[in-house]
Amino acid sequence: MPATNKAVFLDRDGVLNQEIGHYVWDPNQFVVLEGVPQSLAQLKQAGYYLIVVTNQAGIAKGLYTPLDVQACHAKLQAACGNLIDAFYFAPGHPSVSESLSRKPDSLMLEKGLARFHLDPAQCWMVGDRYRDMQAGHKVGVRSILVGEEETTEYQPRVADLSAAVQLILQAAHPAPTTTN
């Protein structure tokens, strides 16, 4: 079956929910960012699968469990009308174990590409860290950096998910050019 579908891969902390300076694993501290439900609805309406790909090293460090991560994902789904098609998380940490899933490696994205028969040329990665961009590039997916936390120079870079969605939708349907 040829890969024809399109998706937006989304990092979680700092893109979909508030970054709080340490691991976000307690649903009571998990705050969905303003505009996220509307942004995801726009992407869904435009025909994109929505796939969350998140490093969760706190699991390997013994700070929380996969069930805690899943509880946060359930809260996100509830806040966004169950629009997210898949969640992948990498529980490893470099000091504990090696993992091809952990970004900047690309196994989480590769799983999504295979599962949903995605065409990488029609997909995007939206993240708040350069490692997110690296994971996207490894599988041929265009990437957008959001926020101001990352010190690396990277373009395109926008303020938040809402601005990233506008870039994605503009790229999918470029404005007609006029000639004089």
Backbone as a printed PyTorch tensor [residue, N CA C, xyz], in Angstrom:
tensor([[[  0.8370,  -1.1750,   0.0000],
         [  0.0000,   0.0000,   0.0000],
         [  0.8870,   1.2440,   0.0000]],

        [[  0.7160,   2.1570,  -0.9510],
         [  1.5690,   3.3520,  -0.9910],
         [  1.2380,   4.2900,   0.1730]],

        [[  2.2620,   4.9980,   0.6360],
         [  2.0750,   5.9650,   1.7200],
         [  1.4620,   7.2370,   1.1420]],

        [[  0.2510,   7.5330,   1.5330],
         [ -0.4350,   8.7040,   0.9820],
         [ -0.9940,   9.6280,   2.0490]],

        [[ -1.0560,   9.2050,   3.2870],
         [ -1.6530,  10.0160,   4.3360],
         [ -0.6690,  11.0400,   4.8760]],

        [[ -1.2080,  12.0190,   5.5880],
         [ -0.3750,  13.0720,   6.1570],
         [ -0.6580,  13.1880,   7.6500]],

        [[  0.3490,  13.6780,   8.3830],
         [  0.2200,  13.8020,   9.8340],
         [  1.0510,  14.9570,  10.3390]],

        [[  0.7040,  15.3830,  11.5400],
         [  1.5460,  16.3030,  12.2860],
         [  1.9660,  15.5660,  13.5580]],

        [[  3.2830,  15.4090,  13.6970],
         [  3.8590,  14.8420,  14.9030],
         [  4.0510,  15.9890,  15.8930]],

        [[  3.6380,  15.7770,  17.1180],
         [  3.6450,  16.8400,  18.1140],
         [  4.4280,  16.4310,  19.3520]],

        [[  5.4330,  17.2250,  19.6900],
         [  6.0560,  17.0460,  20.9870],
         [  5.0110,  17.4580,  22.0200]],

        [[  5.1610,  17.0090,  23.2420],
         [  4.1280,  17.2750,  24.2460],
         [  4.4480,  18.4940,  25.1060]],

        [[  5.3960,  18.3530,  26.0400],
         [  5.6820,  19.4230,  27.0020],
         [  6.2470,  20.6520,  26.2870]],

        [[  5.6000,  21.7910,  26.4940],
         [  6.0340,  23.0340,  25.8590],
         [  5.3520,  23.3120,  24.5290]],

        [[  4.6570,  22.3150,  23.9880],
         [  3.9160,  22.4810,  22.7260],
         [  2.4190,  22.3340,  22.9940]],

        [[  2.0430,  21.2370,  23.6470],
         [  0.6350,  20.9550,  23.9190],
         [  0.2430,  21.3310,  25.3480]],

        [[  1.1700,  21.1770,  26.2600],
         [  0.9020,  21.5050,  27.6620],
         [  2.0150,  22.3900,  28.1940]],

        [[  1.7050,  23.0270,  29.2930],
         [  2.6230,  23.9740,  29.9060],
         [  3.8920,  23.2820,  30.3870]],

        [[  5.0230,  23.8670,  30.0310],
         [  6.3210,  23.4180,  30.5230],
         [  6.4710,  23.9890,  31.9320]],

        [[  6.7520,  23.1290,  32.9110],
         [  6.8100,  23.6150,  34.2980],
         [  8.2050,  23.5400,  34.9120]],

        [[  9.2070,  23.2550,  34.1040],
         [ 10.5830,  23.2690,  34.5920],
         [ 11.0830,  21.9390,  35.1300]],

        [[ 10.1920,  20.9580,  35.2330],
         [ 10.5740,  19.6120,  35.6380],
         [  9.5720,  18.6460,  34.9940]],

        [[  9.7260,  17.3810,  35.2700],
         [  8.8730,  16.3820,  34.6280],
         [  7.3910,  16.6270,  34.9270]],

        [[  6.5770,  16.5870,  33.8670],
         [  5.1330,  16.7550,  34.0080],
         [  4.5110,  15.3600,  33.9470]],

        [[  4.1080,  14.8580,  35.0990],
         [  3.5270,  13.5130,  35.1300],
         [  2.2570,  13.4420,  35.9670]],

        [[  2.0310,  14.4640,  36.7790],
         [  0.8340,  14.5100,  37.6190],
         [ -0.2800,  15.2080,  36.8450]],

        [[ -1.4080,  14.5410,  36.5930],
         [ -2.5000,  15.1950,  35.8630],
         [ -2.9400,  16.5230,  36.4800]],

        [[ -2.7470,  16.6870,  37.7890],
         [ -3.1140,  17.9540,  38.4310],
         [ -2.1910,  19.0970,  38.0380]],

        [[ -0.9860,  18.7710,  37.5780],
         [ -0.0450,  19.7920,  37.1130],
         [  0.0000,  19.8710,  35.5870]],

        [[ -0.7630,  19.0360,  34.9430],
         [ -0.7810,  18.9760,  33.4760],
         [ -1.8020,  19.9950,  32.9660]],

        [[ -1.3070,  21.1010,  32.4100],
         [ -2.1680,  22.1840,  31.9500],
         [ -2.0480,  22.3080,  30.4320]],

        [[ -3.1450,  22.0490,  29.7340],
         [ -3.1690,  22.1870,  28.2730],
         [ -3.0530,  23.6670,  27.9340]],

        [[ -2.1520,  23.9930,  27.0200],
         [ -1.9270,  25.3870,  26.6420],
         [ -3.1300,  25.9760,  25.9140]],

        [[ -3.2960,  27.2630,  26.0890],
         [ -4.3830,  27.9840,  25.4280],
         [ -4.2510,  27.8480,  23.9100]],

        [[ -5.3600,  27.5950,  23.2590],
         [ -5.3830,  27.4970,  21.8020],
         [ -5.0850,  26.1150,  21.2480]],

        [[ -4.6170,  25.2020,  22.0940],
         [ -4.2570,  23.8630,  21.6110],
         [ -5.4720,  23.1050,  21.0670]],

        [[ -6.5910,  23.0490,  21.7770],
         [ -7.7340,  22.3090,  21.2090],
         [ -8.1780,  22.8540,  19.8470]],

        [[ -8.2060,  24.1660,  19.7150],
         [ -8.6090,  24.7720,  18.4480],
         [ -7.5890,  24.4810,  17.3440]],

        [[ -6.3210,  24.5410,  17.6830],
         [ -5.2640,  24.2640,  16.7010],
         [ -5.3380,  22.8260,  16.2070]],

        [[ -5.5370,  21.8880,  17.1320],
         [ -5.6400,  20.4910,  16.7330],
         [ -6.8800,  20.2580,  15.8770]],

        [[ -7.9670,  20.9410,  16.2100],
         [ -9.1900,  20.8060,  15.4070],
         [ -8.9640,  21.3170,  13.9790]],

        [[ -8.2030,  22.4000,  13.8220],
         [ -7.8930,  22.9120,  12.4820],
         [ -7.0970,  21.8970,  11.6730]],

        [[ -6.1080,  21.2880,  12.3090],
         [ -5.2940,  20.2860,  11.6080],
         [ -6.1330,  19.0810,  11.2250]],

        [[ -6.9670,  18.6270,  12.1420],
         [ -7.8240,  17.4710,  11.8870],
         [ -8.7660,  17.7600,  10.7180]],

        [[ -9.3450,  18.9660,  10.7120],
         [-10.2610,  19.3570,   9.6330],
         [ -9.5410,  19.3900,   8.2900]],

        [[ -8.2360,  19.6900,   8.3190],
         [ -7.4360,  19.7320,   7.0930],
         [ -6.9540,  18.3400,   6.6760]],

        [[ -7.3390,  17.3020,   7.4270],
         [ -7.0180,  15.9400,   7.0180],
         [ -5.7550,  15.3450,   7.5990]],

        [[ -5.1880,  15.9620,   8.6220],
         [ -3.9630,  15.4480,   9.2270],
         [ -4.2620,  14.4690,  10.3570]],

        [[ -3.4990,  13.3780,  10.4130],
         [ -3.4560,  12.5660,  11.6190],
         [ -2.6660,  13.3790,  12.6470]],

        [[ -2.9880,  13.2080,  13.9100],
         [ -2.2970,  13.9090,  14.9890],
         [ -1.6290,  12.8750,  15.8810]],

        [[ -0.2930,  12.9600,  15.9830],
         [  0.4870,  11.9440,  16.6760],
         [  1.4290,  12.6190,  17.6680]],

        [[  1.2680,  12.3080,  18.9400],
         [  2.1330,  12.8610,  19.9810],
         [  3.3490,  11.9530,  20.1390]],

        [[  4.5350,  12.5540,  20.1500],
         [  5.7960,  11.8300,  20.3500],
         [  6.5640,  12.5610,  21.4560]],

        [[  6.7440,  11.8890,  22.5830],
         [  7.3150,  12.5770,  23.7440],
         [  8.3350,  11.7200,  24.4780]],

        [[  9.4610,  12.3350,  24.8070],
         [ 10.4560,  11.6870,  25.6640],
         [  9.9390,  11.7430,  27.1000]],

        [[  9.9950,  10.6340,  27.7790],
         [  9.5520,  10.5770,  29.1850],
         [ 10.6080,   9.8700,  30.0280]],

        [[ 11.7640,  10.5230,  30.1500],
         [ 12.9030,   9.9340,  30.8550],
         [ 12.6450,   9.7290,  32.3360]],

        [[ 11.6810,  10.4140,  32.8980],
         [ 11.3780,  10.2450,  34.3210],
         [ 10.9600,   8.8300,  34.6590]],

        [[ 10.4620,   8.0930,  33.6680],
         [ 10.0980,   6.6860,  33.8990],
         [ 11.3610,   5.8820,  34.2090]],

        [[ 12.4000,   6.0350,  33.3720],
         [ 13.6560,   5.3080,  33.5990],
         [ 14.3020,   5.7210,  34.9160]],

        [[ 14.0880,   6.9580,  35.3190],
         [ 14.6620,   7.4490,  36.5760],
         [ 13.8360,   7.0300,  37.7940]],

        [[ 12.6890,   6.3720,  37.5490],
         [ 11.8650,   5.9110,  38.6560],
         [ 11.0200,   6.9970,  39.3110]],

        [[ 10.8530,   8.1270,  38.6440],
         [ 10.0790,   9.2390,  39.2130],
         [  8.5740,   9.0660,  39.0470]],

        [[  8.1890,   8.3450,  37.9940],
         [  6.7780,   8.0950,  37.7230],
         [  6.6770,   6.8870,  36.8070]],

        [[  5.4470,   6.4740,  36.5080],
         [  5.2290,   5.2420,  35.7490],
         [  4.5700,   5.5370,  34.4030]],

        [[  4.5570,   4.5560,  33.5050],
         [  3.8080,   4.7210,  32.2540],
         [  2.3320,   5.0380,  32.4980]],

        [[  1.7530,   4.5160,  33.5820],
         [  0.3480,   4.8250,  33.8820],
         [  0.1500,   6.3060,  34.1880]],

        [[  1.1480,   6.9400,  34.8190],
         [  1.0670,   8.3840,  35.0760],
         [  1.0700,   9.1640,  33.7580]],

        [[  1.9290,   8.7410,  32.8360],
         [  1.9890,   9.3890,  31.5230],
         [  0.6490,   9.2130,  30.8060]],

        [[  0.1030,   8.0150,  30.8540],
         [ -1.1760,   7.7540,  30.1940],
         [ -2.3080,   8.5740,  30.8080]],

        [[ -2.2560,   8.8270,  32.1150],
         [ -3.2710,   9.6660,  32.7580],
         [ -3.1940,  11.1000,  32.2310]],

        [[ -1.9880,  11.6020,  32.0240],
         [ -1.8280,  12.9410,  31.4380],
         [ -2.3510,  12.9550,  30.0030]],

        [[ -2.0810,  11.8950,  29.2650],
         [ -2.5580,  11.8200,  27.8790],
         [ -4.0740,  11.7400,  27.8310]],

        [[ -4.6800,  11.0550,  28.7890],
         [ -6.1450,  10.9970,  28.8520],
         [ -6.7180,  12.3920,  29.1180]],

        [[ -6.0620,  13.1550,  29.9760],
         [ -6.5110,  14.5270,  30.2510],
         [ -6.3920,  15.3870,  28.9910]],

        [[ -5.3030,  15.2220,  28.2530],
         [ -5.1130,  15.9540,  26.9980],
         [ -6.1910,  15.5860,  25.9880]],

        [[ -6.4500,  14.3010,  25.8300],
         [ -7.4940,  13.8490,  24.9010],
         [ -8.8490,  14.4540,  25.2780]],

        [[ -9.1830,  14.4360,  26.5550],
         [-10.4670,  14.9760,  27.0130],
         [-10.5680,  16.4640,  26.7000]],

        [[ -9.4710,  17.1990,  26.8970],
         [ -9.4720,  18.6400,  26.6440],
         [ -9.5560,  18.9650,  25.1530]],

        [[ -9.1380,  18.0200,  24.3280],
         [ -9.0650,  18.2620,  22.8720],
         [-10.0940,  17.4580,  22.0880]],

        [[-11.1150,  16.9600,  22.7300],
         [-12.1760,  16.2490,  22.0220],
         [-11.7410,  14.9450,  21.3880]],

        [[-10.7650,  14.2780,  21.9870],
         [-10.2760,  12.9830,  21.4800],
         [ -9.7960,  13.0410,  20.0320]],

        [[ -9.1500,  14.1380,  19.6580],
         [ -8.6880,  14.3150,  18.2810],
         [ -7.3450,  13.6410,  17.9940]],

        [[ -6.5940,  13.3110,  19.0320],
         [ -5.2500,  12.7600,  18.8300],
         [ -5.3580,  11.2850,  18.4650]],

        [[ -4.6920,  10.9150,  17.3690],
         [ -4.7870,   9.5580,  16.8320],
         [ -3.8620,   8.5630,  17.5160]],

        [[ -2.7210,   9.0260,  18.0190],
         [ -1.7740,   8.1030,  18.6520],
         [ -0.8460,   8.8640,  19.5850]],

        [[ -0.4320,   8.1570,  20.6160],
         [  0.5670,   8.6630,  21.5610],
         [  1.7160,   7.6750,  21.5900]],

        [[  2.9320,   8.1840,  21.3980],
         [  4.1340,   7.3720,  21.5640],
         [  5.0030,   8.0800,  22.5870]],

        [[  5.5500,   7.3170,  23.5320],
         [  6.4830,   7.9320,  24.4700],
         [  7.6830,   7.0270,  24.6620]],

        [[  8.8230,   7.6820,  24.8540],
         [ 10.0890,   6.9850,  25.0460],
         [ 10.4320,   7.0490,  26.5310]],

        [[ 10.3840,   5.9120,  27.2280],
         [ 10.6080,   5.9150,  28.6740],
         [ 12.0790,   5.8980,  29.0840]],

        [[ 12.9780,   5.8100,  28.1370],
         [ 14.3960,   5.6750,  28.4720],
         [ 15.0660,   6.9810,  28.8370]],

        [[ 16.2540,   6.8710,  29.3840],
         [ 17.1040,   8.0260,  29.6750],
         [ 18.5410,   7.6250,  29.3470]],

        [[ 19.3030,   8.5190,  28.7000],
         [ 20.6650,   8.1560,  28.2680],
         [ 21.5560,   7.6380,  29.3910]],

        [[ 21.3530,   8.1070,  30.6260],
         [ 22.2060,   7.6450,  31.7250],
         [ 21.8180,   6.2440,  32.2060]],

        [[ 20.6370,   5.7670,  31.8040],
         [ 20.1360,   4.4760,  32.2730],
         [ 20.1780,   3.4210,  31.1700]],

        [[ 19.7510,   3.8190,  29.9660],
         [ 19.6890,   2.8560,  28.8690],
         [ 19.7100,   3.5870,  27.5340]],

        [[ 20.1140,   2.8700,  26.5020],
         [ 20.0620,   3.4390,  25.1610],
         [ 18.6930,   3.1660,  24.5670]],

        [[ 18.2430,   4.0780,  23.7020],
         [ 16.9330,   3.9120,  23.1030],
         [ 16.8890,   4.5820,  21.7450]],

        [[ 16.4000,   3.8700,  20.7530],
         [ 16.1980,   4.4610,  19.4340],
         [ 14.8990,   5.2590,  19.3950]],

        [[ 14.0530,   5.0790,  20.4020],
         [ 12.7970,   5.8260,  20.4550],
         [ 13.0280,   7.2640,  20.8960]],

        [[ 13.9210,   7.4570,  21.8270],
         [ 14.1370,   8.7730,  22.4130],
         [ 14.6430,   9.7680,  21.3780]],

        [[ 13.9340,  10.9000,  21.2420],
         [ 14.3890,  11.9390,  20.3310],
         [ 15.7170,  12.4830,  20.8430]],

        [[ 16.7200,  12.6830,  20.0370],
         [ 16.6640,  12.9750,  18.6040],
         [ 16.5930,  11.7660,  17.6840]],

        [[ 16.5590,  10.5590,  18.2160],
         [ 16.3370,   9.4170,  17.3310],
         [ 14.8740,   9.4000,  16.8910]],

        [[ 14.5570,   8.5690,  15.9390],
         [ 13.2910,   8.7440,  15.2180],
         [ 12.3340,   7.5510,  15.2740]],

        [[ 12.5610,   6.5820,  16.1600],
         [ 11.7240,   5.3840,  16.1390],
         [ 10.2460,   5.6860,  16.3970]],

        [[  9.9410,   6.6470,  17.2750],
         [  8.5250,   6.9670,  17.5120],
         [  7.8670,   7.4770,  16.2280]],

        [[  8.5660,   8.3190,  15.4860],
         [  8.0340,   8.8320,  14.2300],
         [  7.9210,   7.7160,  13.1970]],

        [[  8.9340,   6.8420,  13.1570],
         [  8.8910,   5.7260,  12.2090],
         [  7.6820,   4.8320,  12.4710]],

        [[  7.3640,   4.5990,  13.7340],
         [  6.1830,   3.7940,  14.0710],
         [  4.9150,   4.4650,  13.5440]],

        [[  4.8010,   5.7630,  13.7340],
         [  3.6380,   6.4830,  13.2340],
         [  3.5530,   6.4730,  11.7180]],

        [[  4.6840,   6.6500,  11.0610],
         [  4.7140,   6.6230,   9.5970],
         [  4.1950,   5.2850,   9.0800]],

        [[  4.6510,   4.1910,   9.6980],
         [  4.2350,   2.8530,   9.2530],
         [  2.7770,   2.5730,   9.5950]],

        [[  2.3940,   2.8810,  10.8110],
         [  1.0390,   2.5480,  11.2740],
         [ -0.0490,   3.2370,  10.4550]],

        [[  0.1790,   4.5120,  10.1070],
         [ -0.8500,   5.2860,   9.4150],
         [ -0.5780,   5.4550,   7.9190]],

        [[  0.4190,   4.7340,   7.3950],
         [  0.7600,   4.7850,   5.9700],
         [  0.9810,   6.2330,   5.5340]],

        [[  1.9000,   6.8990,   6.2370],
         [  2.1300,   8.3250,   6.0240],
         [  3.1990,   8.5830,   4.9750]],

        [[  2.9760,   9.6280,   4.2180],
         [  3.9650,  10.1320,   3.2730],
         [  4.7800,  11.1970,   4.0040]],

        [[  6.0630,  10.9370,   4.2940],
         [  6.8590,  11.9110,   5.0570],
         [  6.8560,  13.3090,   4.4350]],

        [[  6.7790,  13.3950,   3.1200],
         [  6.7890,  14.6970,   2.4540],
         [  5.5390,  15.5240,   2.7730]],

        [[  4.4970,  14.8680,   3.2730],
         [  3.2740,  15.5790,   3.6380],
         [  3.1150,  15.7220,   5.1500]],

        [[  4.1620,  15.3870,   5.8920],
         [  4.0890,  15.4020,   7.3550],
         [  4.9480,  16.5240,   7.9360]],

        [[  4.6560,  16.8280,   9.1890],
         [  5.3550,  17.8660,   9.9420],
         [  5.6810,  17.3660,  11.3410]],

        [[  6.7360,  17.9140,  11.9090],
         [  7.0820,  17.7190,  13.3170],
         [  7.0410,  19.0970,  13.9630]],

        [[  6.3160,  19.2310,  15.0600],
         [  6.2610,  20.4890,  15.7990],
         [  6.7910,  20.2140,  17.1970]],

        [[  7.8610,  20.9080,  17.5670],
         [  8.4710,  20.6930,  18.8750],
         [  9.1150,  21.9490,  19.4060]],

        [[  9.4830,  21.9070,  20.6810],
         [ 10.1050,  23.0710,  21.3130],
         [ 11.5990,  22.8800,  21.5750]],

        [[ 12.1520,  21.7950,  21.0940],
         [ 13.5840,  21.5180,  21.2680],
         [ 14.2040,  21.1160,  19.9300]],

        [[ 15.4940,  21.4070,  19.7940],
         [ 16.1870,  21.0570,  18.5600],
         [ 16.1740,  19.5470,  18.3280]],

        [[ 16.1880,  18.7470,  19.3970],
         [ 16.1450,  17.2940,  19.2380],
         [ 14.8600,  16.8480,  18.5240]],

        [[ 13.7740,  17.6000,  18.6940],
         [ 12.5380,  17.2980,  17.9740],
         [ 12.7410,  17.5060,  16.4790]],

        [[ 13.4440,  18.5900,  16.1380],
         [ 13.7180,  18.8900,  14.7280],
         [ 14.6000,  17.7940,  14.1300]],

        [[ 15.5990,  17.3560,  14.8890],
         [ 16.5020,  16.3050,  14.4230],
         [ 15.7410,  15.0140,  14.1320]],

        [[ 14.8240,  14.6440,  15.0170],
         [ 14.0370,  13.4150,  14.8100],
         [ 13.2110,  13.5360,  13.5330]],

        [[ 12.6000,  14.6880,  13.3200],
         [ 11.8180,  14.9010,  12.1000],
         [ 12.6690,  14.7920,  10.8530]],

        [[ 13.8290,  15.4240,  10.8840],
         [ 14.7070,  15.4030,   9.7070],
         [ 15.2010,  13.9960,   9.3790]],

        [[ 15.4010,  13.1650,  10.3840],
         [ 15.8910,  11.8020,  10.1500],
         [ 14.9220,  10.9750,   9.3110]],

        [[ 13.6310,  11.3160,   9.3540],
         [ 12.6420,  10.5530,   8.5810],
         [ 12.0620,  11.3680,   7.4240]],

        [[ 12.6750,  12.5240,   7.1200],
         [ 12.2390,  13.3180,   5.9710],
         [ 10.9770,  14.1270,   6.2040]],

        [[ 10.7370,  14.5060,   7.4570],
         [  9.5560,  15.2710,   7.8230],
         [  9.9690,  16.7290,   8.0640]],

        [[  9.2400,  17.6680,   7.4920],
         [  9.5070,  19.0890,   7.7490],
         [  9.1980,  19.3940,   9.2100]],

        [[  9.9600,  20.3200,   9.7800],
         [  9.8360,  20.5830,  11.2090],
         [  9.7130,  22.0720,  11.4960]],

        [[  8.9850,  22.3620,  12.5790],
         [  8.7900,  23.7350,  13.0370],
         [  9.1350,  23.7840,  14.5180]],

        [[ 10.0050,  24.7120,  14.8850],
         [ 10.3880,  24.9160,  16.2770],
         [  9.4610,  25.9670,  16.8790]],

        [[  8.9080,  25.6770,  18.0510],
         [  8.0290,  26.6350,  18.7260],
         [  8.6530,  27.1000,  20.0330]],

        [[  8.3360,  28.3360,  20.4090],
         [  8.7730,  28.8810,  21.6890],
         [ 10.1570,  29.4840,  21.6380]],

        [[ 10.5580,  29.9860,  22.7920],
         [ 11.8420,  30.6980,  22.9090],
         [ 12.8460,  29.9740,  23.7950]],

        [[ 12.4900,  28.8050,  24.3280],
         [ 13.3640,  28.1050,  25.2690],
         [ 14.6650,  27.6310,  24.6320]],

        [[ 14.5810,  27.1080,  23.4170],
         [ 15.7490,  26.5370,  22.7410],
         [ 16.6510,  27.6580,  22.2460]],

        [[ 17.9390,  27.5550,  22.5530],
         [ 18.8710,  28.6060,  22.1510],
         [ 19.4040,  28.4230,  20.7340]],

        [[ 19.2000,  27.2600,  20.1570],
         [ 19.6850,  26.9750,  18.8120],
         [ 18.9610,  27.8420,  17.7870]],

        [[ 19.7060,  28.3350,  16.8260],
         [ 19.0890,  29.0530,  15.7070],
         [ 18.4370,  28.0230,  14.8020]],

        [[ 17.1710,  28.1990,  14.5180],
         [ 16.4580,  27.2640,  13.6540],
         [ 15.2940,  27.9920,  13.0100]],

        [[ 15.0530,  27.6940,  11.7430],
         [ 13.9010,  28.2580,  11.0280],
         [ 13.2050,  27.1370,  10.2880]],

        [[ 11.8880,  27.0910,  10.2360],
         [ 11.0170,  28.1100,  10.8160],
         [ 10.8630,  27.9430,  12.3230]],

        [[ 10.7110,  29.0950,  12.9570],
         [ 10.5000,  29.1630,  14.4020],
         [  9.3390,  30.1100,  14.6580]],

        [[  8.3780,  29.6560,  15.4490],
         [  7.1890,  30.4570,  15.7200],
         [  6.9140,  30.4620,  17.2290]],

        [[  5.9650,  31.2770,  17.6460],
         [  5.6930,  31.4610,  19.0660],
         [  5.0380,  30.2490,  19.7200]],

        [[  4.0990,  29.6080,  19.0080],
         [  3.3120,  28.5590,  19.6520],
         [  2.6810,  27.6480,  18.6000]],

        [[  1.8980,  26.6770,  19.0750],
         [  1.2720,  25.7160,  18.1770],
         [  0.3270,  26.3960,  17.1930]],

        [[ -0.4010,  27.3900,  17.6490],
         [ -1.3290,  28.0870,  16.7620],
         [ -0.6060,  28.6840,  15.5560]],

        [[  0.5370,  29.3160,  15.8030],
         [  1.3220,  29.8950,  14.7030],
         [  1.8980,  28.7910,  13.8140]],

        [[  2.2910,  27.6720,  14.4000],
         [  2.8010,  26.5410,  13.6110],
         [  1.7080,  25.9980,  12.7030]],

        [[  0.4920,  25.9000,  13.2180],
         [ -0.6330,  25.4050,  12.4200],
         [ -0.8650,  26.3210,  11.2220]],

        [[ -0.7520,  27.6130,  11.4210],
         [ -0.9430,  28.5390,  10.3010],
         [  0.1080,  28.3010,   9.2180]],

        [[  1.3640,  28.0630,   9.6200],
         [  2.4200,  27.7500,   8.6430],
         [  2.1080,  26.4630,   7.8840]],

        [[  1.6730,  25.4530,   8.6090],
         [  1.3660,  24.1610,   7.9870],
         [  0.2310,  24.3070,   6.9850]],

        [[ -0.8180,  24.9880,   7.3880],
         [ -1.9750,  25.1480,   6.5010],
         [ -1.6400,  26.0180,   5.2980]],

        [[ -0.8000,  27.0300,   5.4810],
         [ -0.3670,  27.8640,   4.3510],
         [  0.4780,  27.0610,   3.3730]],

        [[  1.3250,  26.1890,   3.8820],
         [  2.1720,  25.3640,   3.0130],
         [  1.3200,  24.3790,   2.2190]],

        [[  0.2430,  23.9040,   2.8360],
         [ -0.6430,  22.9500,   2.1530],
         [ -1.4790,  23.6170,   1.0880]],

        [[ -1.7940,  24.8870,   1.3050],
         [ -2.6360,  25.6380,   0.3690],
         [ -2.0450,  27.0340,   0.1680]],

        [[ -0.9380,  27.1230,  -0.5920],
         [ -0.2890,  28.4270,  -0.7650],
         [ -1.2310,  29.4030,  -1.4870]],

        [[ -1.0870,  30.6620,  -1.0890],
         [ -1.9060,  31.6920,  -1.7260],
         [ -1.5260,  31.8130,  -3.1910]],

        [[ -2.5250,  32.0280,  -4.0650],
         [ -2.2110,  32.1710,  -5.4920],
         [ -1.3620,  33.4180,  -5.7360]],

        [[ -0.4560,  33.2890,  -6.6820],
         [  0.3890,  34.4370,  -7.0270],
         [ -0.2370,  35.1700,  -8.1990]],

        [[ -0.0720,  36.4660,  -8.1760],
         [ -0.6090,  37.2730,  -9.2760],
         [  0.5480,  37.8210, -10.0910]],

        [[  0.3260,  37.9270, -11.3660],
         [  1.3640,  38.4810, -12.2450],
         [  0.8110,  39.7270, -12.8930]],

        [[  1.6980,  40.6750, -13.0940],
         [  1.2920,  41.9510, -13.7500],
         [  1.7300,  41.9730, -15.1730]]])
